[in-house]
Amino acid sequence: MQNIQKILVLILILVIGVSAIPGAAQDQEDEFQLYLPILMRNYPHHPIFGVEITKNGFMDEAAAAGNHWVRYNGLLWSEVQPVEEPIFNWNSTLEADLITASEAGMEVILVVRSTPTWTQKYNGYFCGPPADLNAFASFMSNVVKRYSSPPFNVKYYEIWNEPDVDPYEHYTSITSQYGCWGNAKDAYYGGGYYAEMLKVVYPAMKAANPSVNVVLGGLLLDCDPRSFGDGYCPTEERTKAPKFFEGILKNEGGAFFDVVSFHGYPTFQKDVNPIQSEINYSAWSAAGGVVVGKLDFIKELMSQYGINKPIFHTEGALLLPNDGSSSTDEFERAKANYLPWLYARNWSEGILATNWYTLNGPGWRQSALLAADQSPREAYTAFSLMTEKLGKAEFVSYTILGVVLPEPNYDPNEIHRFEFKTNDMRIWLLFGTKDNNSRIIAVPSKFIQAYDIVGSPVNPVGESITFDRPIYIEMDK
């Protein structure tokens, strides 16, 4: 990873100052086009497509869908080493899944969490940090030695899940899979202690295998702490928790991890385009929404502290409201429509891995790609088609077609276009983002075919194509 970063820095120097190049209008008169430097295009090639698995036995379904990244949650320290002596009860079921993933060519992000009772900093809380950091470093050294080599080949280790939560102020149960390293009495919410852990654990992991990557526990970042009020944290008090990441950097933890990880989900709203639900998410709307806003915040902090790390979006999906709602056909259609937007937009933003939460069903608030009986939902079909068409593609550009007008006005034909290329064709992925109405686009030159996100053909009528959900258009190069 460090060698790759050096190469990318050299590439960035070559492209500095060339971030926006006007392109010739080809198929639409009014265009706004953003070209991104090579650094932002997943180079060297690693497909962005990932899922999270929270139960054993779903690696075959992930592989069948063309998946690349598997976030596996997780390896529980409290179960593997329940007593202080170095006696390890390795989980054979987990190990079978890791072997299956490796044999299928998938890259595992292994979440390690759950502090054993003999070293809990917050007594009784498995989700909280260890008191003995050297003991955790020794454990992680053993984990890396065991799992980073064949037949497991795990190279990414995520230290806890959503650690930016205070166990005494949040909904977290003592055995929750959510982390609880937070400290509401600290100005940086306990991030400094997480940095202390990294300073001890990171060298031990690298000594065990220098090629492994240490991933920050996926940050919850429940609101934008750069202000409070509309579009930010609702109150000044709430700005404290999202400062956990800054606490890590302020305590010089930036040199002791390889990848930043964060989470971000929009919530389904009836009759609302799910892309709007993401952009207008109240606690992050001032910065572009619950995904782009968090990404902007992370990048801003890294720049402030003089570091530049790859970023993973390790939990994302479309959720039902937190009111016990049951899944509906409208929700499942919206979820399938949102899925390709999440991956394509994240790809265009330079996020290197995106994991849908979850593969196994029914998922948190019905978010999963599989149903409760583990049959495929429409979103699973959309994911499988996207990996088939774009799994070996290169991202080219992100373009807004149509007249771009300030809010609340907009061109009803405004279309967001992501362009990709393969060895033998160009592929457009098109979205209407403002509403769920139909869009019309002229048939492009060298047109081959068009189809929607689940593979249904979309045939031109005359010289135009009409669509009411995201579509792919294939063209000869």
ChimeraX attribute file (.defattr): number of C-alpha atoms within 10 A of each C-alpha:
attribute: neighborCount
match mode: 1-to-1
recipient: residues
	/A:1	14
	/A:2	11
	/A:3	8
	/A:4	10
	/A:5	14
	/A:6	11
	/A:7	14
	/A:8	17
	/A:9	14
	/A:10	11
	/A:11	14
	/A:12	16
	/A:13	9
	/A:14	12
	/A:15	14
	/A:16	9
	/A:17	9
	/A:18	11
	/A:19	11
	/A:20	11
	/A:21	10
	/A:22	10
	/A:23	11
	/A:24	10
	/A:25	12
	/A:26	10
	/A:27	13
	/A:28	12
	/A:29	10
	/A:30	14
	/A:31	20
	/A:32	15
	/A:33	18
	/A:34	17
	/A:35	17
	/A:36	20
	/A:37	19
	/A:38	18
	/A:39	17
	/A:40	17
	/A:41	21
	/A:42	19
	/A:43	15
	/A:44	11
	/A:45	12
	/A:46	15
	/A:47	22
	/A:48	25
	/A:49	25
	/A:50	30
	/A:51	28
	/A:52	25
	/A:53	24
	/A:54	18
	/A:55	16
	/A:56	16
	/A:57	15
	/A:58	17
	/A:59	25
	/A:60	13
	/A:61	16
	/A:62	24
	/A:63	19
	/A:64	10
	/A:65	19
	/A:66	21
	/A:67	28
	/A:68	24
	/A:69	26
	/A:70	27
	/A:71	26
	/A:72	23
	/A:73	21
	/A:74	21
	/A:75	20
	/A:76	20
	/A:77	21
	/A:78	17
	/A:79	15
	/A:80	18
	/A:81	19
	/A:82	17
	/A:83	14
	/A:84	11
	/A:85	8
	/A:86	13
	/A:87	10
	/A:88	15
	/A:89	12
	/A:90	16
	/A:91	12
	/A:92	9
	/A:93	10
	/A:94	17
	/A:95	16
	/A:96	15
	/A:97	20
	/A:98	25
	/A:99	19
	/A:100	19
	/A:101	26
	/A:102	17
	/A:103	14
	/A:104	17
	/A:105	15
	/A:106	22
	/A:107	20
	/A:108	24
	/A:109	24
	/A:110	22
	/A:111	21
	/A:112	20
	/A:113	25
	/A:114	28
	/A:115	27
	/A:116	23
	/A:117	18
	/A:118	16
	/A:119	20
	/A:120	18
	/A:121	16
	/A:122	19
	/A:123	14
	/A:124	15
	/A:125	24
	/A:126	27
	/A:127	28
	/A:128	28
	/A:129	27
	/A:130	23
	/A:131	16
	/A:132	13
	/A:133	19
	/A:134	14
	/A:135	17
	/A:136	20
	/A:137	20
	/A:138	15
	/A:139	20
	/A:140	21
	/A:141	20
	/A:142	16
	/A:143	21
	/A:144	23
	/A:145	14
	/A:146	16
	/A:147	18
	/A:148	18
	/A:149	12
	/A:150	11
	/A:151	16
	/A:152	19
	/A:153	21
	/A:154	24
	/A:155	19
	/A:156	21
	/A:157	28
	/A:158	25
	/A:159	23
	/A:160	30
	/A:161	29
	/A:162	22
	/A:163	27
	/A:164	31
	/A:165	29
	/A:166	20
	/A:167	23
	/A:168	15
	/A:169	11
	/A:170	10
	/A:171	11
	/A:172	17
	/A:173	15
	/A:174	19
	/A:175	14
	/A:176	16
	/A:177	19
	/A:178	25
	/A:179	30
	/A:180	29
	/A:181	27
	/A:182	29
	/A:183	22
	/A:184	20
	/A:185	10
	/A:186	15
	/A:187	15
	/A:188	24
	/A:189	25
	/A:190	26
	/A:191	28
	/A:192	24
	/A:193	21
	/A:194	25
	/A:195	24
	/A:196	16
	/A:197	23
	/A:198	24
	/A:199	20
	/A:200	17
	/A:201	25
	/A:202	22
	/A:203	16
	/A:204	21
	/A:205	24
	/A:206	15
	/A:207	14
	/A:208	18
	/A:209	16
	/A:210	13
	/A:211	14
	/A:212	20
	/A:213	21
	/A:214	22
	/A:215	23
	/A:216	27
	/A:217	26
	/A:218	25
	/A:219	26
	/A:220	22
	/A:221	25
	/A:222	20
	/A:223	26
	/A:224	29
	/A:225	23
	/A:226	13
	/A:227	16
	/A:228	17
	/A:229	14
	/A:230	13
	/A:231	20
	/A:232	24
	/A:233	23
	/A:234	17
	/A:235	14
	/A:236	13
	/A:237	11
	/A:238	18
	/A:239	22
	/A:240	22
	/A:241	27
	/A:242	26
	/A:243	22
	/A:244	30
	/A:245	27
	/A:246	22
	/A:247	21
	/A:248	24
	/A:249	22
	/A:250	16
	/A:251	16
	/A:252	16
	/A:253	22
	/A:254	23
	/A:255	13
	/A:256	21
	/A:257	20
	/A:258	21
	/A:259	21
	/A:260	24
	/A:261	25
	/A:262	23
	/A:263	25
	/A:264	23
	/A:265	20
	/A:266	23
	/A:267	18
	/A:268	23
	/A:269	17
	/A:270	11
	/A:271	11
	/A:272	14
	/A:273	20
	/A:274	28
	/A:275	23
	/A:276	16
	/A:277	20
	/A:278	25
	/A:279	20
	/A:280	18
	/A:281	21
	/A:282	19
	/A:283	22
	/A:284	26
	/A:285	21
	/A:286	18
	/A:287	20
	/A:288	17
	/A:289	26
	/A:290	27
	/A:291	24
	/A:292	19
	/A:293	24
	/A:294	25
	/A:295	24
	/A:296	14
	/A:297	18
	/A:298	21
	/A:299	18
	/A:300	12
	/A:301	17
	/A:302	18
	/A:303	12
	/A:304	11
	/A:305	14
	/A:306	10
	/A:307	12
	/A:308	16
	/A:309	18
	/A:310	16
	/A:311	21
	/A:312	23
	/A:313	26
	/A:314	27
	/A:315	22
	/A:316	24
	/A:317	28
	/A:318	31
	/A:319	22
	/A:320	23
	/A:321	14
	/A:322	9
	/A:323	7
	/A:324	9
	/A:325	10
	/A:326	10
	/A:327	15
	/A:328	11
	/A:329	9
	/A:330	13
	/A:331	21
	/A:332	20
	/A:333	14
	/A:334	24
	/A:335	27
	/A:336	26
	/A:337	25
	/A:338	24
	/A:339	23
	/A:340	23
	/A:341	20
	/A:342	21
	/A:343	23
	/A:344	23
	/A:345	16
	/A:346	20
	/A:347	23
	/A:348	21
	/A:349	16
	/A:350	21
	/A:351	21
	/A:352	22
	/A:353	25
	/A:354	30
	/A:355	27
	/A:356	27
	/A:357	27
	/A:358	24
	/A:359	28
	/A:360	27
	/A:361	22
	/A:362	19
	/A:363	19
	/A:364	14
	/A:365	18
	/A:366	26
	/A:367	27
	/A:368	28
	/A:369	30
	/A:370	22
	/A:371	19
	/A:372	14
	/A:373	9
	/A:374	15
	/A:375	13
	/A:376	17
	/A:377	19
	/A:378	21
	/A:379	25
	/A:380	23
	/A:381	17
	/A:382	23
	/A:383	24
	/A:384	21
	/A:385	19
	/A:386	24
	/A:387	20
	/A:388	14
	/A:389	14
	/A:390	18
	/A:391	19
	/A:392	15
	/A:393	19
	/A:394	20
	/A:395	21
	/A:396	20
	/A:397	18
	/A:398	23
	/A:399	17
	/A:400	19
	/A:401	22
	/A:402	19
	/A:403	16
	/A:404	16
	/A:405	10
	/A:406	8
	/A:407	6
	/A:408	5
	/A:409	8
	/A:410	13
	/A:411	13
	/A:412	16
	/A:413	17
	/A:414	22
	/A:415	24
	/A:416	20
	/A:417	23
	/A:418	22
	/A:419	21
	/A:420	21
	/A:421	20
	/A:422	15
	/A:423	9
	/A:424	8
	/A:425	15
	/A:426	20
	/A:427	27
	/A:428	20
	/A:429	24
	/A:430	26
	/A:431	25
	/A:432	24
	/A:433	21
	/A:434	18
	/A:435	14
	/A:436	15
	/A:437	13
	/A:438	13
	/A:439	18
	/A:440	15
	/A:441	19
	/A:442	14
	/A:443	20
	/A:444	16
	/A:445	11
	/A:446	12
	/A:447	15
	/A:448	14
	/A:449	15
	/A:450	23
	/A:451	17
	/A:452	20
	/A:453	25
	/A:454	20
	/A:455	14
	/A:456	10
	/A:457	13
	/A:458	16
	/A:459	14
	/A:460	15
	/A:461	10
	/A:462	8
	/A:463	9
	/A:464	12
	/A:465	17
	/A:466	16
	/A:467	20
	/A:468	14
	/A:469	21
	/A:470	24
	/A:471	24
	/A:472	23
	/A:473	20
	/A:474	20
	/A:475	17
	/A:476	12
	/A:477	13
